[in-house]
């Protein structure tokens, strides 16, 4: 379950992935422990990879460095 801010980010990611060309989306999370930063990061990567037009080309998939 996502809160309002997380849903807004989800909508933005889907919009950018389905509207071309879209500028890169760079995220920086700063919140206290236990607020859902990792959940949102994993959700953002999943959405990016799901809605990406790169097909199965893993070289362009989102990942954490």
Secondary structure, 3 states (H helix, E strand, C coil): CCCHHHHHHHHHHHHHHHCCCCCCCCCCCCCCCCCCHHHHHHHHHHHHHHHCCCCCCHHHCCCCC
